[in-house]
Amino acid sequence: MQRIISSSALVFAGALLLSGCATGGTGASASADSCEVVRVEVRDISNGAQNSILTVSDPAELEAYLDGLSERVDALDEQAADDSALAKALDGLQEKLDDASDWAETLPTAAEIEAGTEIDADAQSQQTADIQAAAVKVTEVCTAE
């Protein structure tokens, strides 16, 4: 499952890079294109995080994956440095990913999960809901521009 998500993410990122190179707009068009790239990337990050949290079988892998997603948000945040509202929304998403990574540290080990130890479903749902809400906020900020 993890490989499918990673492969899909790579293909998608490649498509974004190609479409970014193909668009040579300036001014408002470039801003709209940039915002669309941010929205698509944030949606990908959010979906990946939520799917990984809901299907966790190895907390260490989940934590590493969430840390990788956090780095992607950092890269977006650097690009949005001149837009304080967008930067603030991305910081909110970053915070929720960090919270989810901290939560992953508290999960039973992969062996314990395999042996039947259950994960608190309410906490799991809360993590995904928090990430989704933060991603929606980024989309709202981009749409408002």
DRENGUNU-13721 format. One line per field, with one value per residue: x, y, z of N, C-alpha, C in turn; residue in three letters; residue number from 1. Coordinates in Angstrom, 2 decimals. Example, Ala and Ser with C-alpha at 12.3 -4.5 7.8 and 13.67 -1.06 7.14 Angstrom:
BEGIN
n.x	[13.19 / 12.85]
n.y	[-5.69 / -2.25]
n.z	[7.80 / 7.08]
ca.x	[12.30 / 13.67]
ca.y	[-4.50 / -1.06]
ca.z	[7.80 / 7.14]
c.x	[13.20 / 12.90]
c.y	[-3.30 / 0.03]
c.z	[7.80 / 7.87]
type	[ala / ser]
seq	[1 / 2]
***
This chain:
BEGIN
n.x	[0.83 / 1.90 / 3.87 / 2.35 / 1.09 / 3.38 / 4.42 / 2.33 / 2.39 / 4.89 / 4.50 / 2.46 / 3.72 / 5.64 / 4.00 / 3.01 / 5.34 / 5.92 / 3.63 / 3.96 / 6.21 / 5.22 / 3.43 / 3.71 / 2.85 / 2.33 / 2.07 / -1.25 / -2.14 / 0.06 / 0.09 / -2.36 / -1.88 / 0.23 / -1.09 / -2.88 / -1.12 / -0.21 / -2.63 / -3.19 / -0.95 / -1.21 / -3.61 / -2.80 / -0.88 / -2.49 / -4.38 / -2.63 / -1.55 / -3.87 / -4.80 / -2.61 / -2.61 / -5.05 / -4.65 / -2.56 / 0.04 / 2.54 / 3.86 / 6.35 / 7.03 / 4.88 / 5.37 / 7.78 / 6.87 / 5.00 / 6.78 / 8.16 / 6.10 / 5.75 / 8.10 / 7.57 / 5.52 / 6.98 / 8.58 / 6.61 / 5.79 / 8.03 / 7.93 / 5.66 / 6.26 / 5.94 / 3.25 / 1.36 / -1.06 / -1.42 / 0.96 / 0.50 / -1.69 / -0.49 / 1.35 / -0.42 / -1.28 / 1.15 / 1.54 / -0.52 / 0.33 / 2.69 / 1.58 / 0.24 / 2.42 / 3.62 / 1.56 / 1.73 / 4.03 / 3.11 / 1.71 / 1.01 / 3.60 / 4.60 / 4.61 / 2.96 / 0.56 / 0.14 / -0.25 / -2.72 / -3.30 / -5.25 / -5.73 / -6.62 / -9.55 / -11.01 / -9.07 / -7.51 / -9.29 / -9.61 / -7.09 / -6.99 / -9.16 / -8.31 / -6.10 / -7.35 / -9.05 / -7.14 / -5.95 / -8.11 / -8.37 / -6.05 / -6.71 / -8.97 / -7.78 / -6.12 / -8.06 / -9.35 / -7.65]
n.y	[-1.19 / 1.22 / 1.53 / 1.91 / 4.34 / 5.96 / 5.65 / 6.70 / 9.30 / 10.15 / 10.01 / 11.88 / 14.18 / 14.50 / 15.08 / 17.52 / 19.05 / 19.05 / 20.34 / 22.78 / 23.73 / 24.03 / 26.09 / 29.41 / 31.73 / 35.12 / 37.54 / 37.86 / 35.43 / 33.75 / 33.82 / 32.59 / 30.10 / 29.27 / 29.13 / 27.10 / 24.95 / 24.79 / 24.14 / 21.62 / 20.16 / 20.31 / 18.96 / 16.41 / 15.86 / 15.93 / 13.85 / 11.66 / 11.60 / 11.16 / 8.66 / 7.04 / 7.21 / 6.02 / 3.44 / 2.38 / 0.15 / -0.09 / 1.85 / 3.23 / 3.48 / 5.04 / 7.38 / 8.21 / 8.63 / 10.70 / 12.66 / 13.09 / 14.18 / 16.49 / 17.84 / 18.40 / 20.27 / 22.27 / 23.07 / 24.15 / 26.21 / 27.87 / 28.82 / 30.34 / 32.52 / 35.25 / 35.67 / 36.19 / 35.19 / 32.73 / 31.50 / 31.33 / 29.57 / 27.29 / 26.83 / 26.01 / 23.54 / 22.25 / 22.11 / 20.32 / 18.00 / 17.57 / 17.09 / 14.70 / 13.07 / 13.04 / 11.72 / 9.25 / 8.26 / 7.33 / 5.06 / 1.48 / -0.95 / -2.29 / -5.07 / -5.48 / -4.46 / -6.25 / -8.50 / -8.03 / -5.85 / -3.05 / 0.13 / 3.29 / 4.23 / 6.61 / 8.57 / 8.20 / 8.92 / 11.59 / 12.65 / 12.45 / 14.08 / 16.57 / 17.09 / 17.17 / 19.41 / 21.45 / 21.37 / 22.09 / 24.72 / 25.86 / 25.61 / 27.28 / 29.76 / 30.03 / 30.07 / 32.43 / 34.34]
n.z	[0.00 / 0.84 / -1.10 / -3.37 / -2.85 / -2.67 / -5.27 / -6.78 / -5.84 / -6.81 / -9.60 / -9.85 / -8.85 / -10.83 / -13.00 / -12.15 / -12.16 / -14.90 / -15.90 / -14.70 / -15.94 / -18.47 / -18.29 / -18.78 / -17.70 / -16.46 / -13.82 / -12.61 / -13.60 / -13.18 / -10.41 / -9.84 / -10.98 / -9.33 / -6.89 / -7.47 / -7.76 / -5.11 / -3.81 / -4.96 / -4.18 / -1.38 / -1.06 / -1.87 / 0.10 / 2.41 / 1.85 / 1.66 / 4.26 / 5.83 / 4.80 / 5.47 / 8.26 / 8.87 / 8.00 / 9.41 / 10.13 / 10.97 / 13.27 / 13.32 / 10.62 / 9.83 / 11.28 / 10.08 / 7.47 / 7.87 / 8.74 / 6.36 / 4.82 / 6.23 / 5.61 / 2.96 / 3.26 / 4.50 / 2.33 / 0.64 / 2.29 / 2.31 / -0.29 / -0.12 / 1.38 / 0.93 / 1.16 / 3.71 / 4.81 / 3.53 / 4.31 / 7.05 / 7.10 / 6.01 / 8.03 / 10.00 / 8.93 / 8.99 / 11.77 / 12.49 / 11.17 / 12.59 / 15.12 / 14.55 / 13.99 / 16.50 / 17.86 / 16.57 / 17.72 / 20.13 / 19.64 / 19.73 / 19.13 / 15.88 / 16.02 / 18.24 / 17.25 / 15.17 / 16.70 / 17.68 / 19.30 / 19.68 / 18.07 / 19.29 / 18.02 / 18.06 / 18.59 / 16.37 / 14.32 / 15.02 / 14.49 / 11.67 / 11.00 / 11.97 / 10.33 / 7.83 / 8.18 / 8.47 / 5.96 / 4.36 / 5.17 / 4.07 / 1.36 / 1.28 / 1.80 / -0.44 / -2.44 / -1.89 / -2.80]
ca.x	[0.00 / 2.79 / 4.55 / 1.38 / 0.94 / 4.63 / 4.51 / 1.34 / 2.88 / 5.98 / 3.91 / 1.71 / 4.68 / 6.23 / 3.02 / 2.99 / 6.54 / 5.77 / 2.63 / 4.54 / 7.13 / 4.46 / 2.73 / 4.67 / 2.09 / 2.88 / 1.07 / -2.36 / -2.18 / 1.12 / -0.35 / -3.42 / -1.21 / 0.97 / -2.07 / -3.39 / -0.08 / -0.26 / -3.86 / -3.05 / 0.07 / -1.78 / -4.60 / -2.02 / -0.30 / -3.59 / -4.89 / -1.60 / -1.48 / -5.08 / -4.79 / -1.58 / -3.05 / -6.17 / -4.22 / -1.27 / 0.41 / 3.85 / 3.94 / 7.63 / 6.91 / 3.93 / 6.06 / 8.72 / 6.08 / 4.48 / 7.91 / 8.40 / 5.03 / 6.05 / 9.14 / 6.91 / 4.82 / 8.04 / 8.96 / 5.52 / 5.80 / 9.10 / 7.45 / 4.56 / 6.76 / 5.45 / 1.80 / 1.27 / -2.25 / -1.12 / 2.01 / -0.13 / -2.49 / 0.46 / 1.87 / -1.46 / -1.18 / 2.41 / 1.30 / -1.35 / 1.19 / 3.57 / 0.75 / 0.01 / 3.68 / 3.73 / 0.59 / 2.26 / 5.03 / 2.42 / 1.01 / 1.68 / 4.58 / 4.06 / 4.38 / 1.78 / -0.61 / -0.03 / -0.73 / -4.11 / -3.50 / -6.01 / -5.44 / -7.79 / -10.19 / -11.40 / -7.85 / -7.12 / -10.21 / -9.34 / -5.88 / -7.33 / -10.05 / -7.50 / -5.29 / -8.26 / -9.49 / -6.02 / -5.78 / -9.23 / -8.04 / -5.09 / -7.48 / -9.79 / -6.90 / -5.72 / -9.24 / -9.70 / -6.71]
ca.y	[0.00 / 2.38 / 1.71 / 2.44 / 5.76 / 6.62 / 5.67 / 7.67 / 10.64 / 10.49 / 10.28 / 13.12 / 15.28 / 14.68 / 15.78 / 18.92 / 19.73 / 19.27 / 21.37 / 24.03 / 24.20 / 24.35 / 27.35 / 30.49 / 32.94 / 36.11 / 38.35 / 37.18 / 34.05 / 33.03 / 33.69 / 31.58 / 28.82 / 28.95 / 28.73 / 25.78 / 23.98 / 24.65 / 23.41 / 20.23 / 19.56 / 20.17 / 17.86 / 15.17 / 15.68 / 15.62 / 12.51 / 10.69 / 11.52 / 10.54 / 7.24 / 6.36 / 7.14 / 5.08 / 2.07 / 2.17 / -1.18 / 0.08 / 3.25 / 3.85 / 3.86 / 6.16 / 8.58 / 8.62 / 9.14 / 12.01 / 13.59 / 13.42 / 15.10 / 17.76 / 18.49 / 18.94 / 21.49 / 23.26 / 23.58 / 25.03 / 27.39 / 28.74 / 29.46 / 31.25 / 33.47 / 36.61 / 35.68 / 35.86 / 34.37 / 31.37 / 30.96 / 30.98 / 28.36 / 26.18 / 26.56 / 25.23 / 22.17 / 21.72 / 21.81 / 19.11 / 16.88 / 17.34 / 16.46 / 13.32 / 12.37 / 12.82 / 10.68 / 7.97 / 7.79 / 6.73 / 3.86 / 0.21 / -1.33 / -3.06 / -6.44 / -5.44 / -4.28 / -7.53 / -9.46 / -7.74 / -4.63 / -2.09 / 1.56 / 4.08 / 4.69 / 8.01 / 9.37 / 8.05 / 9.76 / 12.98 / 13.05 / 12.66 / 15.24 / 17.78 / 17.31 / 17.58 / 20.78 / 22.34 / 21.39 / 22.89 / 26.13 / 26.28 / 25.75 / 28.48 / 30.93 / 30.13 / 30.41 / 33.82 / 35.26]
ca.z	[0.00 / 0.95 / -2.38 / -4.33 / -2.54 / -3.05 / -6.73 / -7.26 / -5.51 / -7.73 / -10.92 / -9.72 / -8.73 / -12.15 / -13.82 / -11.69 / -12.66 / -16.33 / -16.15 / -14.24 / -16.98 / -19.66 / -18.10 / -18.69 / -17.42 / -15.55 / -13.10 / -11.95 / -14.07 / -12.47 / -9.03 / -9.83 / -11.23 / -8.12 / -5.88 / -7.86 / -7.41 / -3.65 / -3.46 / -5.37 / -3.32 / -0.03 / -1.13 / -1.92 / 1.44 / 3.33 / 1.56 / 2.03 / 5.72 / 6.33 / 4.43 / 6.25 / 9.65 / 8.97 / 7.66 / 10.05 / 10.62 / 11.59 / 13.71 / 12.96 / 9.21 / 9.78 / 11.76 / 9.04 / 6.35 / 8.27 / 8.74 / 4.95 / 4.42 / 6.91 / 4.81 / 1.76 / 3.68 / 4.70 / 1.01 / 0.21 / 3.16 / 1.84 / -1.52 / 0.21 / 2.38 / 0.66 / 1.39 / 5.14 / 5.09 / 3.06 / 5.18 / 8.33 / 6.87 / 5.86 / 9.38 / 10.67 / 8.43 / 9.54 / 13.18 / 12.57 / 10.80 / 13.74 / 16.15 / 14.13 / 14.18 / 17.95 / 18.18 / 16.07 / 18.69 / 21.27 / 19.21 / 20.00 / 18.10 / 14.77 / 16.52 / 19.10 / 16.38 / 14.49 / 17.71 / 17.99 / 20.08 / 18.88 / 18.11 / 19.69 / 16.79 / 18.20 / 18.43 / 14.97 / 13.55 / 15.35 / 13.75 / 10.26 / 10.91 / 12.18 / 9.12 / 6.78 / 8.45 / 8.19 / 4.50 / 3.84 / 5.47 / 3.04 / 0.12 / 1.39 / 1.68 / -1.85 / -3.24 / -1.60 / -3.44]
c.x	[0.87 / 3.48 / 3.62 / 1.22 / 2.19 / 4.76 / 3.54 / 1.81 / 3.98 / 5.44 / 3.20 / 2.67 / 5.35 / 5.29 / 2.93 / 4.18 / 6.42 / 4.74 / 3.13 / 5.48 / 6.37 / 3.73 / 3.74 / 4.01 / 2.81 / 1.74 / 0.02 / -2.43 / -1.13 / 0.73 / -1.41 / -2.82 / -0.47 / 0.03 / -2.65 / -2.39 / -0.08 / -1.47 / -3.72 / -2.05 / -0.48 / -2.82 / -3.89 / -1.42 / -1.37 / -4.12 / -3.89 / -1.52 / -2.69 / -5.12 / -3.78 / -1.98 / -4.13 / -5.76 / -2.90 / -1.10 / 1.78 / 4.00 / 5.24 / 7.60 / 5.96 / 4.61 / 7.04 / 7.99 / 5.54 / 5.59 / 8.26 / 7.35 / 5.26 / 7.12 / 8.54 / 6.15 / 5.83 / 8.44 / 7.88 / 5.52 / 6.88 / 8.67 / 6.39 / 4.98 / 6.22 / 3.94 / 1.55 / 0.07 / -2.02 / -0.06 / 1.43 / -0.96 / -1.60 / 1.09 / 0.87 / -1.45 / 0.07 / 2.22 / 0.50 / -0.56 / 2.15 / 2.82 / 0.51 / 1.27 / 3.92 / 2.77 / 1.10 / 3.29 / 4.37 / 1.72 / 1.75 / 2.65 / 3.89 / 3.74 / 3.14 / 0.50 / -0.92 / -0.61 / -2.16 / -4.36 / -4.17 / -5.55 / -6.73 / -8.39 / -10.61 / -10.20 / -7.39 / -7.99 / -9.95 / -8.11 / -6.21 / -8.22 / -9.27 / -6.67 / -6.18 / -8.71 / -8.39 / -5.79 / -6.89 / -8.94 / -7.04 / -5.83 / -8.34 / -8.96 / -6.48 / -6.88 / -9.59 / -8.80 / -7.17]
c.y	[1.25 / 2.63 / 2.30 / 3.94 / 6.52 / 6.73 / 6.68 / 9.09 / 11.07 / 10.83 / 11.63 / 14.31 / 15.56 / 15.43 / 17.25 / 19.69 / 20.03 / 20.36 / 22.74 / 24.61 / 24.63 / 25.68 / 28.46 / 31.81 / 33.88 / 36.79 / 37.50 / 35.71 / 33.21 / 32.81 / 32.61 / 30.20 / 28.36 / 28.46 / 27.36 / 24.69 / 23.73 / 23.83 / 21.92 / 19.52 / 19.34 / 19.06 / 16.52 / 14.85 / 15.24 / 14.20 / 11.43 / 10.50 / 10.78 / 9.04 / 6.47 / 6.20 / 6.07 / 3.63 / 1.70 / 0.71 / -1.13 / 1.55 / 3.95 / 4.31 / 5.05 / 7.45 / 9.10 / 9.23 / 10.53 / 13.06 / 14.02 / 14.39 / 16.48 / 18.54 / 19.09 / 20.23 / 22.60 / 23.90 / 24.51 / 26.33 / 28.38 / 29.49 / 30.52 / 32.34 / 34.88 / 36.76 / 35.23 / 34.98 / 32.92 / 30.73 / 30.53 / 29.71 / 27.13 / 25.82 / 25.74 / 23.78 / 21.50 / 21.28 / 20.51 / 17.87 / 16.54 / 16.66 / 14.98 / 12.48 / 12.08 / 11.72 / 9.31 / 7.39 / 7.05 / 5.42 / 2.59 / -0.11 / -2.13 / -4.49 / -6.49 / -5.28 / -5.60 / -8.58 / -9.15 / -6.54 / -3.60 / -0.66 / 2.27 / 4.72 / 6.15 / 8.94 / 9.34 / 8.95 / 11.25 / 13.49 / 13.34 / 13.88 / 16.55 / 18.12 / 17.79 / 19.03 / 21.79 / 22.46 / 22.22 / 24.38 / 26.67 / 26.51 / 27.01 / 29.75 / 31.11 / 30.55 / 31.89 / 34.80 / 35.74]
c.z	[0.00 / -0.39 / -3.42 / -4.11 / -2.97 / -4.56 / -7.31 / -7.01 / -6.46 / -9.13 / -10.91 / -9.65 / -10.08 / -13.08 / -13.44 / -12.22 / -14.14 / -16.62 / -15.72 / -15.28 / -18.22 / -19.52 / -17.91 / -18.37 / -16.47 / -14.82 / -12.42 / -12.35 / -13.35 / -11.02 / -8.91 / -10.05 / -9.99 / -7.04 / -6.21 / -7.52 / -5.90 / -3.24 / -3.80 / -4.46 / -1.91 / -0.01 / -1.12 / -0.55 / 2.43 / 3.11 / 1.95 / 3.53 / 6.29 / 6.03 / 5.26 / 7.71 / 9.81 / 8.70 / 8.33 / 10.50 / 11.29 / 11.97 / 13.34 / 11.49 / 9.06 / 10.20 / 10.71 / 7.84 / 6.66 / 8.31 / 7.31 / 4.42 / 5.02 / 6.14 / 3.53 / 2.09 / 3.92 / 3.36 / 0.46 / 0.99 / 2.73 / 0.58 / -1.22 / 1.20 / 2.17 / 0.83 / 2.82 / 5.48 / 4.68 / 3.94 / 6.53 / 8.20 / 6.72 / 7.20 / 10.19 / 10.24 / 8.98 / 11.00 / 13.33 / 12.15 / 11.93 / 14.87 / 15.82 / 14.28 / 15.65 / 18.40 / 17.75 / 17.03 / 19.85 / 20.91 / 19.63 / 18.86 / 17.00 / 15.22 / 17.41 / 18.29 / 15.67 / 15.43 / 18.14 / 18.87 / 19.19 / 19.10 / 18.47 / 18.44 / 16.87 / 18.00 / 16.98 / 14.08 / 13.80 / 14.59 / 12.29 / 10.08 / 11.05 / 10.93 / 7.98 / 6.96 / 8.13 / 6.67 / 3.85 / 4.06 / 4.42 / 1.72 / 0.15 / 1.22 / 0.22 / -2.72 / -3.08 / -2.33 / -4.76]
type	[met / gln / arg / ile / ile / ser / ser / ser / ala / leu / val / phe / ala / gly / ala / leu / leu / leu / ser / gly / cys / ala / thr / gly / gly / thr / gly / ala / ser / ala / ser / ala / asp / ser / cys / glu / val / val / arg / val / glu / val / arg / asp / ile / ser / asn / gly / ala / gln / asn / ser / ile / leu / thr / val / ser / asp / pro / ala / glu / leu / glu / ala / tyr / leu / asp / gly / leu / ser / glu / arg / val / asp / ala / leu / asp / glu / gln / ala / ala / asp / asp / ser / ala / leu / ala / lys / ala / leu / asp / gly / leu / gln / glu / lys / leu / asp / asp / ala / ser / asp / trp / ala / glu / thr / leu / pro / thr / ala / ala / glu / ile / glu / ala / gly / thr / glu / ile / asp / ala / asp / ala / gln / ser / gln / gln / thr / ala / asp / ile / gln / ala / ala / ala / val / lys / val / thr / glu / val / cys / thr / ala / glu]
seq	[1 / 2 / 3 / 4 / 5 / 6 / 7 / 8 / 9 / 10 / 11 / 12 / 13 / 14 / 15 / 16 / 17 / 18 / 19 / 20 / 21 / 22 / 23 / 24 / 25 / 26 / 27 / 28 / 29 / 30 / 31 / 32 / 33 / 34 / 35 / 36 / 37 / 38 / 39 / 40 / 41 / 42 / 43 / 44 / 45 / 46 / 47 / 48 / 49 / 50 / 51 / 52 / 53 / 54 / 55 / 56 / 57 / 58 / 59 / 60 / 61 / 62 / 63 / 64 / 65 / 66 / 67 / 68 / 69 / 70 / 71 / 72 / 73 / 74 / 75 / 76 / 77 / 78 / 79 / 80 / 81 / 82 / 83 / 84 / 85 / 86 / 87 / 88 / 89 / 90 / 91 / 92 / 93 / 94 / 95 / 96 / 97 / 98 / 99 / 100 / 101 / 102 / 103 / 104 / 105 / 106 / 107 / 108 / 109 / 110 / 111 / 112 / 113 / 114 / 115 / 116 / 117 / 118 / 119 / 120 / 121 / 122 / 123 / 124 / 125 / 126 / 127 / 128 / 129 / 130 / 131 / 132 / 133 / 134 / 135 / 136 / 137 / 138 / 139 / 140 / 141 / 142 / 143 / 144 / 145]
***
